[in-house]
């Protein structure tokens, strides 16, 4: 009797297949083959492609620790926490993140699955607002600040997807935060 394929193996397979083919073009058959299980077993365990993606995203989401519950007085430390999280996410799951972001606009199923990661962005917004209120960051919409902060990481992930030969060194989170703060601290009054 064959041993049961662990859920995490199935989750890794679904995220990889969707990164390569997109959600709409991915089939449960291709996901099952990538995971090394029977398609009927896939349905028995996860009931639908949407539920499988939801559980895979949730599992991946929980595997990345991001403690933003209590932002402190050190803006660089809090931003470094955010950058470390997203650097790791984009380095390991950048392809599927970009694919799902693109497809969420057109697929209600994908948009529904992304509600948990969206709640994380709400927590990031609160950290940014905290530091804006303290005068440590320029006041602008928090999501603008977030994209300015993680934009270099996203572009690196995008470049790796477009040019498979790209041999970029991993992002240096401390350098990303340092460069970001050089342009996003409020101007001091003369």
C-alpha positions as CSV (number, residue, x, y, z in Angstrom):
1,X,0.0,0.0,0.0
2,X,1.3,3.4,-0.9
3,X,1.9,6.0,1.8
4,X,-0.3,9.1,2.0
5,X,1.2,12.1,0.3
6,X,1.5,14.8,3.0
7,X,-0.7,17.9,2.5
8,X,2.4,20.2,2.3
9,X,3.6,18.2,-0.8
10,X,0.2,18.8,-2.4
11,X,0.3,22.5,-1.4
12,X,3.7,23.0,-2.9
13,X,2.6,21.3,-6.1
14,X,-0.5,23.5,-6.5
15,X,1.4,26.7,-5.9
16,X,4.1,25.6,-8.4
17,X,1.6,24.5,-11.1
18,X,-0.4,27.8,-10.7
19,X,2.8,29.8,-10.8
20,X,3.7,28.2,-14.1
21,X,0.3,27.9,-15.7
22,X,-2.0,30.4,-13.9
23,X,-5.1,29.5,-11.9
24,X,-7.6,29.2,-14.8
25,X,-5.3,27.1,-17.0
26,X,-4.2,24.8,-14.1
27,X,-6.1,21.6,-14.0
28,X,-6.7,19.3,-11.0
29,X,-5.1,16.6,-13.1
30,X,-1.9,18.6,-13.6
31,X,-1.9,19.4,-9.9
32,X,-2.4,15.8,-8.9
33,X,0.4,14.6,-11.2
34,X,2.8,17.2,-9.8
35,X,1.9,16.1,-6.3
36,X,2.2,12.4,-7.1
37,X,-1.4,11.5,-6.2
38,X,-4.5,10.4,-8.0
39,X,-6.9,13.1,-9.1
40,X,-9.8,11.4,-7.3
41,X,-7.7,11.5,-4.1
42,X,-7.1,15.2,-4.6
43,X,-10.9,15.8,-4.8
44,X,-11.6,13.5,-1.9
45,X,-9.1,15.4,0.3
46,X,-9.7,19.0,-0.9
47,X,-13.2,19.0,-2.6
48,X,-12.3,21.6,-5.3
49,X,-9.5,23.5,-6.9
50,X,-10.5,26.7,-5.1
51,X,-10.5,25.0,-1.7
52,X,-7.1,23.4,-2.5
53,X,-5.7,26.8,-3.4
54,X,-7.2,28.4,-0.3
55,X,-5.6,25.8,1.9
56,X,-2.3,26.0,0.1
57,X,-2.2,29.8,0.5
58,X,-3.3,29.6,4.1
59,X,-0.6,27.0,4.9
60,X,2.1,29.0,3.1
61,X,0.8,32.2,4.8
62,X,1.1,30.6,8.3
63,X,4.6,29.4,7.5
64,X,5.9,33.0,7.3
65,X,6.1,34.7,10.7
66,X,5.4,38.4,10.6
67,X,5.0,39.9,14.1
68,X,3.4,43.3,13.5
69,X,1.1,43.3,16.5
70,X,3.1,45.9,18.4
71,X,5.0,48.4,16.3
72,X,7.7,50.1,18.2
73,X,9.6,53.4,18.1
74,X,12.3,52.1,15.8
75,X,10.9,52.6,12.3
76,X,13.9,50.9,10.7
77,X,13.4,47.7,12.8
78,X,9.7,47.6,12.0
79,X,10.3,48.1,8.3
80,X,13.1,45.5,8.4
81,X,10.6,43.0,9.8
82,X,8.2,43.7,6.8
83,X,11.0,43.6,4.2
84,X,12.4,40.3,5.6
85,X,9.0,38.7,5.4
86,X,8.4,39.9,1.8
87,X,11.9,39.1,0.7
88,X,11.5,35.5,1.9
89,X,8.0,35.3,0.4
90,X,9.1,36.6,-3.0
91,X,12.2,34.5,-3.1
92,X,10.3,31.3,-2.4
93,X,6.8,32.0,-3.8
94,X,7.3,35.0,-6.0
95,X,6.0,33.3,-9.1
96,X,2.7,32.3,-7.6
97,X,2.3,35.7,-5.8
98,X,2.6,37.6,-9.0
99,X,0.3,35.2,-10.9
100,X,-2.4,35.4,-8.2
101,X,-2.1,39.2,-8.0
102,X,-2.7,39.4,-11.7
103,X,-5.5,36.9,-11.8
104,X,-7.4,38.2,-8.8
105,X,-8.7,41.1,-10.8
106,X,-10.5,38.7,-13.3
107,X,-11.2,35.7,-11.1
108,X,-13.7,35.9,-8.2
109,X,-12.3,32.5,-7.0
110,X,-8.7,33.8,-6.8
111,X,-9.9,37.1,-5.2
112,X,-11.8,35.2,-2.5
113,X,-8.7,33.1,-1.7
114,X,-6.5,36.2,-1.3
115,X,-8.6,37.7,1.6
116,X,-6.2,36.3,4.2
117,X,-3.1,37.8,2.7
118,X,-5.0,41.0,2.2
119,X,-5.6,41.1,6.0
120,X,-1.9,41.0,6.5
121,X,-1.5,44.1,4.3
122,X,-4.0,45.8,6.7
123,X,-1.6,45.1,9.5
124,X,1.3,46.5,7.5
125,X,-0.8,49.6,6.8
126,X,-1.3,50.1,10.6
127,X,2.5,49.9,11.2
128,X,3.1,52.4,8.5
129,X,0.4,54.7,9.9
130,X,1.9,54.4,13.3
131,X,5.3,55.6,12.1
132,X,3.7,58.4,10.0
133,X,1.8,59.7,13.1
134,X,5.1,59.6,15.0
135,X,6.7,61.8,12.2
136,X,9.2,59.0,11.2
137,X,7.7,58.6,7.7
138,X,6.4,60.9,5.1
139,X,2.6,61.0,5.3
140,X,1.0,59.4,2.2
141,X,-1.4,56.6,1.6
142,X,0.0,53.6,3.5
143,X,-0.3,51.3,0.5
144,X,1.9,53.7,-1.5
145,X,4.5,53.5,1.2
146,X,4.2,49.7,1.3
147,X,4.7,49.4,-2.5
148,X,7.7,51.8,-2.4
149,X,9.2,49.7,0.3
150,X,8.7,46.3,-1.2
151,X,8.8,47.4,-4.9
152,X,12.4,46.5,-5.3
153,X,11.7,43.0,-4.0
154,X,8.7,42.6,-6.3
155,X,10.6,43.7,-9.3
156,X,13.4,41.3,-8.6
157,X,10.8,38.4,-8.4
158,X,9.2,39.7,-11.7
159,X,12.6,39.9,-13.4
160,X,13.4,36.3,-12.4
161,X,10.1,35.1,-13.9
162,X,10.7,37.0,-17.2
163,X,14.3,36.1,-17.5
164,X,15.0,32.6,-16.2
165,X,18.7,33.2,-16.7
166,X,18.8,36.2,-14.3
167,X,21.3,35.5,-11.6
168,X,20.6,38.2,-9.1
169,X,21.9,37.9,-5.7
170,X,19.4,37.8,-2.9
171,X,18.0,41.1,-1.7
172,X,19.8,42.6,1.3
173,X,16.8,43.6,3.5
174,X,18.9,46.1,5.6
175,X,20.1,47.9,2.4
176,X,16.5,48.0,1.1
177,X,15.3,49.6,4.3
178,X,18.2,52.0,4.4
179,X,17.6,53.2,0.8
180,X,13.9,53.5,1.4
181,X,14.3,55.6,4.5
182,X,16.7,57.9,2.7
183,X,13.7,59.0,0.5
184,X,10.8,58.6,2.9
185,X,11.7,60.4,6.1
186,X,9.9,63.8,6.5
187,X,12.0,66.8,5.6
188,X,13.2,68.7,8.7
189,X,12.1,72.3,9.0
190,X,15.0,74.8,8.3
